Amino acid sequence: MDWSQWINAAASALVAVCALVFVVTYALLAPWRASVAGRHVMAVTVVIGLLGAYTVAFTVWPSVAPVLRVIRVVIVLAMAGLLVQRTWMVIRAQRRR
């Protein structure tokens, strides 16, 4: 791997670790299951962490690229679904005002 791939993998690993730390902290300290917003924050953070982990895996093990590409599609579709959910949450919240 060249230097840019190492930096990309390191930054992506940092994102994955930070997401994991947040998920564990949020799970232990907050009643995140009690609200739609809490569950949404948890889901978005998990997907962001998975995207970071995917990037590390793809950089370190390019030989399994076909399998990882399928995983990436699932992760990206999950993010799209969460963005649709977030948009719907904003619309609902603003209608109540």
PyRosetta script that sets phi, psi and omega in degrees:
from pyrosetta import init, pose_from_sequence

init()
pose = pose_from_sequence("MDWSQWINAAASALVAVCALVFVVTYALLAPWRASVAGRHVMAVTVVIGLLGAYTVAFTVWPSVAPVLRVIRVVIVLAMAGLLVQRTWMVIRAQRRR")
pose.set_psi(1, 144.5)
pose.set_omega(1, 176.6)
pose.set_phi(2, -90.0)
pose.set_psi(2, 178.1)
pose.set_omega(2, -173.8)
pose.set_phi(3, -62.2)
pose.set_psi(3, -35.4)
pose.set_omega(3, -178.5)
pose.set_phi(4, -69.1)
pose.set_psi(4, -34.5)
pose.set_omega(4, 176.9)
pose.set_phi(5, -68.7)
pose.set_psi(5, -39.0)
pose.set_omega(5, 177.4)
pose.set_phi(6, -63.5)
pose.set_psi(6, -43.8)
pose.set_omega(6, 179.8)
pose.set_phi(7, -65.1)
pose.set_psi(7, -42.6)
pose.set_omega(7, 177.8)
pose.set_phi(8, -60.8)
pose.set_psi(8, -45.3)
pose.set_omega(8, 179.1)
pose.set_phi(9, -64.8)
pose.set_psi(9, -41.0)
pose.set_omega(9, -179.9)
pose.set_phi(10, -65.4)
pose.set_psi(10, -44.9)
pose.set_omega(10, 178.9)
pose.set_phi(11, -64.5)
pose.set_psi(11, -40.3)
pose.set_omega(11, 178.6)
pose.set_phi(12, -67.4)
pose.set_psi(12, -37.1)
pose.set_omega(12, 176.1)
pose.set_phi(13, -64.8)
pose.set_psi(13, -39.1)
pose.set_omega(13, 177.0)
pose.set_phi(14, -61.4)
pose.set_psi(14, -43.0)
pose.set_omega(14, 177.1)
pose.set_phi(15, -60.8)
pose.set_psi(15, -46.0)
pose.set_omega(15, -179.3)
pose.set_phi(16, -62.6)
pose.set_psi(16, -42.9)
pose.set_omega(16, -179.5)
pose.set_phi(17, -67.5)
pose.set_psi(17, -43.9)
pose.set_omega(17, 179.0)
pose.set_phi(18, -62.4)
pose.set_psi(18, -40.3)
pose.set_omega(18, 177.3)
pose.set_phi(19, -63.7)
pose.set_psi(19, -42.3)
pose.set_omega(19, 178.7)
pose.set_phi(20, -62.7)
pose.set_psi(20, -44.0)
pose.set_omega(20, 178.8)
pose.set_phi(21, -60.9)
pose.set_psi(21, -43.6)
pose.set_omega(21, 178.9)
pose.set_phi(22, -62.8)
pose.set_psi(22, -47.2)
pose.set_omega(22, -177.9)
pose.set_phi(23, -59.0)
pose.set_psi(23, -45.7)
pose.set_omega(23, 179.7)
pose.set_phi(24, -64.8)
pose.set_psi(24, -45.4)
pose.set_omega(24, 180.0)
pose.set_phi(25, -62.3)
pose.set_psi(25, -47.4)
pose.set_omega(25, -178.9)
pose.set_phi(26, -63.8)
pose.set_psi(26, -41.0)
pose.set_omega(26, 179.9)
pose.set_phi(27, -64.4)
pose.set_psi(27, -37.6)
pose.set_omega(27, -177.3)
pose.set_phi(28, -81.9)
pose.set_psi(28, -30.9)
pose.set_omega(28, -170.7)
pose.set_phi(29, -108.6)
pose.set_psi(29, -18.2)
pose.set_omega(29, -174.8)
pose.set_phi(30, -121.9)
pose.set_psi(30, 148.5)
pose.set_omega(30, 176.1)
pose.set_phi(31, -83.1)
pose.set_psi(31, 62.0)
pose.set_omega(31, -171.9)
pose.set_phi(32, -65.0)
pose.set_psi(32, -24.9)
pose.set_omega(32, 179.9)
pose.set_phi(33, -74.2)
pose.set_psi(33, -14.7)
pose.set_omega(33, -172.8)
pose.set_phi(34, -76.1)
pose.set_psi(34, -15.1)
pose.set_omega(34, -178.2)
pose.set_phi(35, -138.8)
pose.set_psi(35, 157.0)
pose.set_omega(35, 176.2)
pose.set_phi(36, -61.7)
pose.set_psi(36, -42.0)
pose.set_omega(36, -179.5)
pose.set_phi(37, -62.6)
pose.set_psi(37, -41.6)
pose.set_omega(37, 178.7)
pose.set_phi(38, -63.3)
pose.set_psi(38, -43.4)
pose.set_omega(38, 178.3)
pose.set_phi(39, -66.1)
pose.set_psi(39, -35.8)
pose.set_omega(39, 179.3)
pose.set_phi(40, -66.6)
pose.set_psi(40, -44.9)
pose.set_omega(40, 178.4)
pose.set_phi(41, -58.7)
pose.set_psi(41, -43.6)
pose.set_omega(41, 179.8)
pose.set_phi(42, -63.7)
pose.set_psi(42, -46.2)
pose.set_omega(42, -178.0)
pose.set_phi(43, -63.3)
pose.set_psi(43, -44.4)
pose.set_omega(43, 179.6)
pose.set_phi(44, -62.0)
pose.set_psi(44, -43.0)
pose.set_omega(44, -179.6)
pose.set_phi(45, -64.4)
pose.set_psi(45, -40.3)
pose.set_omega(45, 177.8)
pose.set_phi(46, -62.1)
pose.set_psi(46, -44.9)
pose.set_omega(46, -178.6)
pose.set_phi(47, -65.7)
pose.set_psi(47, -40.1)
pose.set_omega(47, 176.7)
pose.set_phi(48, -62.2)
pose.set_psi(48, -42.7)
pose.set_omega(48, 176.9)
pose.set_phi(49, -62.0)
pose.set_psi(49, -40.4)
pose.set_omega(49, 178.0)
pose.set_phi(50, -65.1)
pose.set_psi(50, -36.9)
pose.set_omega(50, 177.3)
pose.set_phi(51, -64.2)
pose.set_psi(51, -40.8)
pose.set_omega(51, 175.5)
pose.set_phi(52, -63.0)
pose.set_psi(52, -45.0)
pose.set_omega(52, 179.5)
pose.set_phi(53, -64.2)
pose.set_psi(53, -39.0)
pose.set_omega(53, 176.9)
pose.set_phi(54, -59.0)
pose.set_psi(54, -45.4)
pose.set_omega(54, -178.1)
pose.set_phi(55, -62.2)
pose.set_psi(55, -40.8)
pose.set_omega(55, 176.3)
pose.set_phi(56, -62.1)
pose.set_psi(56, -48.4)
pose.set_omega(56, -178.3)
pose.set_phi(57, -60.4)
pose.set_psi(57, -43.1)
pose.set_omega(57, -179.0)
pose.set_phi(58, -65.3)
pose.set_psi(58, -37.3)
pose.set_omega(58, -178.9)
pose.set_phi(59, -71.8)
pose.set_psi(59, -41.1)
pose.set_omega(59, -175.8)
pose.set_phi(60, -80.2)
pose.set_psi(60, -36.6)
pose.set_omega(60, -177.0)
pose.set_phi(61, -123.6)
pose.set_psi(61, 68.1)
pose.set_omega(61, -178.9)
pose.set_phi(62, -64.9)
pose.set_psi(62, -16.1)
pose.set_omega(62, -179.0)
pose.set_phi(63, -68.1)
pose.set_psi(63, -20.9)
pose.set_omega(63, 178.9)
pose.set_phi(64, -101.8)
pose.set_psi(64, 26.7)
pose.set_omega(64, -176.2)
pose.set_phi(65, -54.3)
pose.set_psi(65, -42.8)
pose.set_omega(65, -178.7)
pose.set_phi(66, -59.2)
pose.set_psi(66, -42.2)
pose.set_omega(66, 178.4)
pose.set_phi(67, -66.9)
pose.set_psi(67, -43.2)
pose.set_omega(67, -179.5)
pose.set_phi(68, -65.4)
pose.set_psi(68, -31.0)
pose.set_omega(68, 178.1)
pose.set_phi(69, -66.0)
pose.set_psi(69, -37.3)
pose.set_omega(69, 176.4)
pose.set_phi(70, -64.9)
pose.set_psi(70, -43.7)
pose.set_omega(70, 177.9)
pose.set_phi(71, -61.0)
pose.set_psi(71, -41.4)
pose.set_omega(71, 179.3)
pose.set_phi(72, -61.9)
pose.set_psi(72, -41.3)
pose.set_omega(72, 178.0)
pose.set_phi(73, -59.2)
pose.set_psi(73, -43.1)
pose.set_omega(73, 179.1)
pose.set_phi(74, -63.0)
pose.set_psi(74, -44.1)
pose.set_omega(74, 179.6)
pose.set_phi(75, -63.0)
pose.set_psi(75, -45.5)
pose.set_omega(75, -178.9)
pose.set_phi(76, -66.4)
pose.set_psi(76, -39.4)
pose.set_omega(76, 176.4)
pose.set_phi(77, -64.9)
pose.set_psi(77, -37.7)
pose.set_omega(77, 176.1)
pose.set_phi(78, -62.5)
pose.set_psi(78, -42.3)
pose.set_omega(78, 178.3)
pose.set_phi(79, -63.7)
pose.set_psi(79, -42.1)
pose.set_omega(79, 177.9)
pose.set_phi(80, -60.7)
pose.set_psi(80, -44.1)
pose.set_omega(80, 178.2)
pose.set_phi(81, -61.7)
pose.set_psi(81, -40.2)
pose.set_omega(81, 178.8)
pose.set_phi(82, -68.3)
pose.set_psi(82, -34.3)
pose.set_omega(82, 176.6)
pose.set_phi(83, -68.9)
pose.set_psi(83, -36.7)
pose.set_omega(83, 174.1)
pose.set_phi(84, -63.4)
pose.set_psi(84, -44.4)
pose.set_omega(84, 177.8)
pose.set_phi(85, -60.5)
pose.set_psi(85, -43.3)
pose.set_omega(85, -179.6)
pose.set_phi(86, -62.4)
pose.set_psi(86, -42.2)
pose.set_omega(86, 177.7)
pose.set_phi(87, -61.2)
pose.set_psi(87, -45.4)
pose.set_omega(87, 178.9)
pose.set_phi(88, -62.3)
pose.set_psi(88, -38.7)
pose.set_omega(88, 177.7)
pose.set_phi(89, -62.5)
pose.set_psi(89, -41.6)
pose.set_omega(89, 178.6)
pose.set_phi(90, -65.0)
pose.set_psi(90, -45.4)
pose.set_omega(90, 179.7)
pose.set_phi(91, -59.6)
pose.set_psi(91, -46.5)
pose.set_omega(91, 179.3)
pose.set_phi(92, -63.1)
pose.set_psi(92, -42.6)
pose.set_omega(92, -179.2)
pose.set_phi(93, -64.7)
pose.set_psi(93, -37.8)
pose.set_omega(93, -178.2)
pose.set_phi(94, -76.7)
pose.set_psi(94, -27.7)
pose.set_omega(94, 176.7)
pose.set_phi(95, -67.1)
pose.set_psi(95, -31.2)
pose.set_omega(95, -178.8)
pose.set_phi(96, -69.7)
pose.set_psi(96, -20.0)
pose.set_omega(96, -177.9)
pose.set_phi(97, -77.9)
pose.dump_pdb("model.pdb")
